[in-house]
Amino acid sequence: FAELEYGMLRMMGAIDENTLVVTSVHDVQVVDDIPAEELLKHDVPVDVICTPTRVIRVADRSRAKPAGIFWDLLSPEKLAQVRVLQQLKAEIEKRTGERLPVGPSETLPPLAERGA
């Protein structure tokens, strides 16, 4: 859900295009490049990659960061799981007087039981 968290923060004005995006991965997960055709429009490019042995600053990031949430990709099932998304969607629809698009339905993996 990281791309949704990023999109929500952008739409709320808490972050902008200049906010650093940092991720942590294992050294074996680092690749030199990901072909543009493999990226989805909601994928968030990173500025810094931290591994157990190094910190990598991504110098040539030509892809723009998403400006918000792509509602047309957000399934009703995922929307139903994230209360803040429901609230944000309702606020936008109330403010604009227009219904936002809904993404295709999907089967989500089961949620972990709380307190188990």
Secondary structure, DSSP 8 states (H G I E B T S, - for coil): -HHHHHHHHHHTTS--TTS--EEE--GGG--S---GGG--TT----SEEE-SS-EEE-----S----S--GGG--HHHHHH-HHHHHHHHHHHHHHSS---------------TT-
